[in-house]
Amino acid sequence: MSEGILVSVYIFVLAIFVGFEVITKVPPLLHTPLMSGSNAISGITLVGALLSAGAGQSLLSTILGLLAVIFATINVVGGFMVTDRMLEMFKKDREKK
């Protein structure tokens, strides 16, 4: 295994741990704004995945780019659905008062 791949895997694993620690420390009141920011980042990821899939460098990069497009799209759509549901919960509280 080359050194570059090993460093990339190391950074990926560290990012998983840091992301988990950051997300678990977020108070429930901030979940909706955090989800909106996450959706914006996933949108950027989707654009990068489209560029990667369409570059046509090799069959492997096209397949991985396609998988990235699929997963980023699922993440964006799911994130907006969760955000919409959370905002609906706040709207019902205002209507009751």
Secondary structure as the mmCIF struct_conf table of DSSP 4:
data_model
#
loop_
_struct_conf.conf_type_id
_struct_conf.id
_struct_conf.beg_label_comp_id
_struct_conf.beg_label_asym_id
_struct_conf.beg_label_seq_id
_struct_conf.end_label_comp_id
_struct_conf.end_label_asym_id
_struct_conf.end_label_seq_id
HELX_RH_AL_P HELX_RH_AL_P1 GLU A 3 THR A 24
TURN_TY1_P TURN_TY1_P1 LYS A 25 LYS A 25
BEND BEND1 VAL A 26 VAL A 26
HELX_RH_3T_P HELX_RH_3T_P1 PRO A 28 LEU A 30
HELX_RH_AL_P HELX_RH_AL_P2 HIS A 31 GLY A 54
BEND BEND2 ALA A 55 ALA A 55
BEND BEND3 GLN A 57 GLN A 57
HELX_RH_AL_P HELX_RH_AL_P3 LEU A 59 LYS A 96
#
